[in-house]
Amino acid sequence: MAPKVRTRFAPSPTGFMHIGNLRTALYAYLFAKSKGGDFVLRIEDTDQARYVEGATDVIYNTLRASNLPHDEGPDVGGNYAPYVQSERKQVYKQYALQLIERGEAYYCFCSKQELEQRKTEEGYDRHCRHLTAAEVQHNLSQGKPYVIRQKVPVDGLTSFEDAVFGEITVDNKTLDDQVLLKSDGLPTYNFANVVDDHLMQISHILRGSEYLSSNPKYILLYKAFGWDVPQFIHLPLIMGKNDDGSVTKLSKRHGATGFQELVDNGYLPSAIINYIALLGWSPKNDRELFTMPQLIEAFLVEGINKSPAVFDYQKLDWMNGEHIKLLPFDQFCTIALPFANIQDTPLADKWREIAALLQSRLHRLSQIPQMIAFLHQVAPYDTQLFVNQKNKSTLATSVDCLNAALTVFNSLQEWNADTLYAAFSELAQSKGIKFGQVMWAPRIALSGLLVTPGGAIEIMSIIGKPAAVQRVESALQLLMGK
């Protein structure tokens, strides 16, 4: 029986959750769940200089909002706790000393100034690697500060098989003797992640392809301990498109690159997850819209591409629009309302009517204020908007239609979409013209826009009779040059 698949997501609490980090978490989650395995969250906070207060909560909140629940982690516990690296300090020192005993690591007493003096093209010149046991013991007895370095082979080759990029081989002489344990007793990322992945029985490691060059040193650490080497799945880079058409690694200059920033810009978490799933992975068919269960069912490592993926905001807009359409209407009303900014306005009681016009027309929730601004107030507009060849609308016919609209308004005892539709249908019939022809001028007068979410009837119902009368009268004055 094959061992249980266990993957991990091991972010550093250094700020917001970047799209690249979130995609790593997503792929690790999808792979584990597609194999019936465990998804582990580990907080790698050994770089205290970059620690940001509250960043761990950002990680928890992002995974929760993204529907990526972890089976083990600092907040839910597990058999391999603690899951925060700064709480495992003594574990790393124990294993670093074990490597020294095995002849696979050594104490380095060089100061920063000495390291600068000893720097070569290949890096540190390995001076302390050649200290005698007596020299090492003397320095330790004197309390001289030290780090512990990996004793990397100076000749030979190191190879490993990656599930995406195939066999990778490097010449050992190109690798430096990396620091494993820093002078403050905390491990480096490169050492801690190897120790933790082994102790937590991580079977498959998914991470960005930028770690490919570091991986040989991880392999050598596993071998130095005599541990089984996990399987590696390196993921392609995510690129952003520049104004000149070129692509570079995704960054702030390309737009929003953090999960929360995208959510604040009106993207649904489900759409963000759906979109980034396709940034570097292709399903067997051409399908593009997925729920989380559907992603788990479809996910195969064989679908991960080597080539960098390009983040396309237009494609994300389209996908987000499709996810918005799929929301149950009540849920859409709830999540879209904060973006509308209509609290304490006359439109607040009309929100469900407004929302019904918006749901199928939005790409981002952040578009809502602009799309409904005309419901609050009509901006100045050109009378040429009243001219429309298809609806046989001219400035002269528009005056007639608007005057007729005022007559309809005054005749109505009840003001709602049904009574308005019936009255204007009767008006169109009495004039012997199509419904669209009689409604063109009123819609322009009510909105001042060529394109609106919804038609004139819906707009009239939402803004109410006094506002409708006032806007039509103002349009008449504009048309007649008053």
N, C-alpha and C positions, 0 to 999 in steps of 0.2 A: 504493500500500500504506500502510495506516494505521500511524503510529508505535507502537512497542511500549508497552503499558500498564505504567506503573511507579507503584506506590504506596509510601508510607513510613509508618512508625510512629516518632514522634520524642518519646519520653518524657524527662522530666527525672529525674535520679537523686536524688529527694528522699524516698525511703522505700518503703513498700509499694505494690503494684500495685492501685490502686482498680478496682472493677468498670467504671466509666465508661471508664477508660483501656484496660482489657483489651478492652472491646467495640469501641473505636476500632481497636485492633490487629486484632481478629478481622475486622471489616468490610473493613479495608484489605487484609488477607490474602485474604479470600474474593473480593473484587472482582478483585484481581490474578490470582488463580489461575483464576477463572472465565473470564478473558480470555486465559489463557496468558501472563500477564505476570510481572513481578518484584515482590517484596515486600522493601523495604529497611528496615533498622533504623538509626536515627541517634540518638545520645545528645546531648541538648541540655542541656549543663551550664554554660551561661554565667552562670546565677544562682548564683554560688559561695556566697552567704550561706545558701542553702537546701540545699546539697549535703549528702547523708548518706552516710557511709562504708559501703561494701558495697551501696549501693542499685543500682548497675549490675549486680551479680551477681544481685540479686533480679529485675531485668528479664530477664536471660538465662534464669534458672531458671524464671520464670513462662512465658515463651514456649515453652521446651522442654517443660514439664509440660503446657501447653495444646495442644501439637501444632501450633504456629504457627512453623515454621522460616523464617528469613529468608534470602534469596538473597545479600544483601550486608549488611555491618555491621562494627563494630569487631572482633568476634571471628572473623569469617570472611573479612574483606577484601572487595575488589571494585575496580572500575575508577575509583571516585570517592573513594577513601580520602584523608585520614582521615575516619572517620564519627563522630568525637567533636568537638563544636564548639570546646571549649577548645584543641584541637590545630589549629584552622583560623584562629587569631587574625589572622594577617597577611592572610588572604584577605579578611576583612570590612573591614579598614582600607583595603585597596586599592580595594574597591568603594565604600566610603563617600567616599573622596577623589574617585573618579570622578564621583559624584553632585554633589559640590561643583563640580567642573570643568564639569559640564553645567548648573549653575545650579538643581539640584533639591534641594540640601541646603546647610546652612551651619553654621559654627562658632558655638557658644553658650558664652560665657565666664561666664555668671551663676552666682554661688555659691548654695548652698542658701538662705541668708538673702535674697539678692536674688530668688530664684525665689518665695519666700513673699510678698515685697512686690509682686511683679509678677503675682501670681495673679489672674485674673479669673473670671467665671462660665464662660467658654469654656476656661479653662486658662491656660497661659503666654501673656503678651501679645506674644510674638514680638519682643522688644526687639532681640536680636542679629541678627535677620533683616535689619535695616536698617543694620547697621554698614557703613562704607565699607571698601573693600579695604585702604586705608592703616591703618585702625583694627584690622582683623583681623590684618594683618601685624605691627603693633606688639605686639599681645597675644601672638602666637605667638613673636615674638623675645624677649619678656620671660619666656617659659616659663609663661604663665598657663594653669592647667588649663582644659580645655574638654570639651564633648561635641559630637557632630555630630547635628544635627536635620534631619528631613525637611522640605522646603519644600512644604507642602501648599497647593494652590490655595485662595484665599480666596473664590472664587465658583464658580458652575457646579455640576453634578451628577456623581456617579460611580455607575455602575450595573454590575451583574454578574449573571450567570445561575447560579443554584444548582440542582443536579439534583433536590433535594428541595423547597426552599422557593420555587423559581421566581425571577423577576426581583426584585432588591433594588436600590433607588435611595436614595442619601443626598445631602443638601445638603452640599457641601464646607465651608461655613462652620461646620458643627457639628464638624468634625474638628480636632484639635490637631496642632501640629508635633511629632510624636513623636520621642523620642531614638532614634537609630540606633546610634551608637557611644558607649559610656559613657567616663567620664574615665579608667578603668583600661585602656582599649583594647579591652575585650570588647564584643561587640555585644549589643543587646537581643534578646529572643526574636523580636520583630516584624520585625527586620531580618535576623537570621541565618537564619530559616526561609525567607524569600524568596530570599536568595542561594543557600542550599544546595539548595532545591527546583529552582531554575533550573540550577545547575551539575550536579546529579545527575539532571537530565532527568526529574523527577517529572511525570507526565502528569495524575494525578488526586489531589487532596488531600481526604482524608476526616478530619473532625474534628468536635468537638461544636458544637452550635448556639450555644453561648455565644461563639463566635468570629465569629458573623455580623456583629456591630457593628464588629469590627476589620477585617473583610475589605476594606472600601473603601480603607483605607490600604495594604493589601497590593497591591491592584489598581493604585493610584497609583504604588507603587514599581516594579512590573513595567513600567508605561508610562514611568516616568522613565528606566529603563534601556533602553527600546526592546525588551523581551523579550516573547515569547509568554506569554500568561496561561494557566495550567493550568486544568483543569476542577475545580469545587468541589462537594463532596458533604458537606453539613452534617447532622449526626445529631441526633435529638431528645434532650432531657434524659432522665435516669433519675431517677424520683421514688421516695420511700419513703412508706409509709402510716403516719400518726400514730395514736395511741391513740384520738383523737376522730373518726377516719374521714377527716380531711383529708389532703392529700398535700403534701409539700415535697421539695426536692431531697434525694436519697439521702445520708444521713450516718450516723455511728456510732450515733446515737440510735435508728436503725431496726434495728440488729443488725450482723452481720458485713458489711463492705463491701469488704474486700480479698480478693484471690484466695487467698493463703496462709491467711488466717484462715478462709475457707470450707472449704479443704482440711483444716485442723486440726479443724474442726467435723464432719468426716466426709463431706464432699461430694466426689464423684469429679470430677477435672478435666474428663472428657468430658461430665458432666452440667452442670457450670458453663458450659462453652462452649456446649452445646446450648441451655441456658436463656437466656443473655445474647444469643445469636443472635436470639432471638425478642423481645428487649426493644427494640422499635423497628423490627422488620422482620417482614413476613408473607410466607410462601410462597404460591404460587398456590392450593394446596389447603389443607385444614385439618390437614395433617400436623404433628406436634409433636416426634416423636423422630427425631433425625438423628445419623449419624456425620459425621466431618469430610468425607470424600469426597462424601457426600450433600448436605452444606451447600454445598460448592463447586459442585456440579451445579445446585442449586436457586436459588442466590443471584442476585437481580436488584436493581439499584438502584431500579427502579420499585416494589419492595416495601417500601422504607423509608418510614416514616410521619413526618408532621410533628408529630403530637401526642406529648407526653411519655409515656414508658412507666413503669409502676408496678412496682417490684420486689416480688414476692409470694413470701415464704419458703415458704408452704404449697405453692405450685405448684412451687417448686424442690425441696421435699421429695418430692413425687410423682415428678417427673422423675428425681431422683437414685435413688429406689427402682427405677424402671424400668431405669436404667442398671446398677444393682447386679445385677438379675436377669439381665441380658444377659451378665455377665462369665462367662468359663469358670470352672468351679468351683475349679480349682487356683489361678487368679489371684485369685479372691475370697479364698480361704484365706490367701494371702500378704499381700494388702493389708489385710485385716481383722484379722489376728492382733495387730498392735501396739495396736489399740484394745481388745482383749479383756482385757489385763492379767492373763493367766493363766500367764505364765512363772513357773517355780519353784513351781507349785501342782499338786495331783493332777489338775487338769483339763487340764494341758498335753498329755498323751498322748491326750486325747479331743477335741482341737481339730477334727479333720475331721468328727466326728460332730456336734459343736456347730454348726460352720459350716453344715452341711447343713440344720439347723433354722432358721438365721438368714437365709440369703441371700434368700429370697422374702418375708421379713417386715420387712426394714429399710427405713427412709427415709434414715437417716444412719448411718454407721459409728460415730459417737459414741454411738449408742443401745445399743451392744453391752454395755457394763458393767452398765447397769441391767437389760437384758433377761436377763442370765445370772447376776445376783447371787444368785438363789435356788439356783443350782447349788453355790455356795460354802456358803451357810448360809440356812436358812429363817427369815424374819422372823416375829415374833408375828402371829397371824392370828385371825380370828373364826370360831367353829365353824359359823356360819350359812353359810359357804362350802360346807359339805358338803350343804346342802339345795338340791336342783335338781329342779324339777317335771318337766322334759322327760325326765330320766334316772331319774325315780322314786326319787330319793335323799333319804333322811331321815337324821336323826341316828342312829336305830336301825339302819337298813339299812347305814349307813356303818360302824358298829362290826362288823357281820357281814362286810362286804366287806374290811375291814382285817385282821380275824382270818384270813379266808380267804387274803388276800395273804401273810401271814406263813407260812402253811402251804405255799403255793406256793414262797416263797423258800427254805424249808428243804428242799424236795424237789429243788431244782435242783442238778445237778452242774456244769453249765456256765452261765455268766452272760453272755448276749449278747442282742441284740434278737430274734433268731430263736427262741431257746429260751424267752424270756420271753413272746413273742407266742403261741407254741404252748401254753404252760402256762396262760395266762390265757384263751385261746380255749376250752380244754378246761373251765376253771372256769366260764365263762359258760354253756357248753353243759350242764354238769352241774346248774347252778342253774336252767336254763330261762329265762335272761334274755339281753338283748342285750349285746354286748361293751362298748358305751359305758356301760351301767349298772354293770357290774362294775368298770370302770376309773375312774369319776368320783371316788370316795372316795380311792383310792390316789394319783391325780394331785394332789388337794388336799393330802393328807398329805405328799407328796414336795416340793411347791412352796410351799404356803401362798398360792397365787395363783388367781384366778378364770380368768385367761387366761395361757397359757404358750406359748413357742415349742416346738412338738412336744407329743406326748402322754405318758402315763405310761410306756409301754414305752421310748420314747427316753430319758426322764429316768432311769429305772432303769438302763438300760445305761450311761449316761454317769457317774452318780455312784457306781456300784458297789454290790455287795451289802451290805457293812457299813453304809454310809450309808443305803441304802434301808430296811434293817431298823430302824435307829435312828430314822428319821423316822416310819415307820409306828407304831412302838411309842410314840413321843412323842405322835402324833395320838390314839392310843387312850386314853392317859392323859388327854389334854385333853378328849376326848369323855365320858369317864367321871368327869370332875371330880376327878381325882387330882393 
